[in-house]
Amino acid sequence: MSHKFNAPFWRTFTVANPAAGSNLTRVNTGKQSVRLMTAAFTLVTSAAAGTRIVTVSASNGTDVYFRSGASFTQAAGLTYTYGLMSSGSDYGVAGGVLHVPLPVDGLVLLPGWQFTVTVVGILAADQIGSFAGSEFVYPTGPDVEWQASFLSTPYAQS
């Protein structure tokens, strides 16, 4: 029986823009687990009055196991970029960029689990767009084994 030895690998991805006035959901449709490390997207709010609050969450389709949000709101008629990352601080709206914290080790999504960007107070003309991120991918399957990492040259004996 042959075995495949796979190691986690890093990849970047994009998500298609949802329809105006809609939130964004990304489902981990692969057969592998992923660890979302960073992401960014824009929110363009219409001129209609109202305050928008951006939150991100992760769930297994039934139970939400992670929820986070920006510490600042977005008013009408503005375009902000939201950065999702495990480090950084809430520094306000610096140059139109807001920080949304992720877990320190990244956000794990098992196969079938989903990541959602929700805009509380979203209006029909508001638009989430340009979603891009990076993640570690952990291959799984019946013939995949994890192989420990070793130094390529042994320690010298003294």
Beta strands, then each sheet from edge to edge (+ up, - down):
strand 1: 4-6
strand 2: 9-15
strand 3: 24-27
strand 4: 33-44
strand 5: 53-59
strand 6: 64-69
strand 7: 79-85
strand 8: 97-101
strand 9: 107-109
strand 10: 114-120
strand 11: 127-138
strand 12: 144-146
sheet 1: 1+ 12+
sheet 2: 2+ 11- 4+ 7- 8-
sheet 3: 2+ 11- 4+ 9-
sheet 4: 3+ 10- 5+ 6-
end
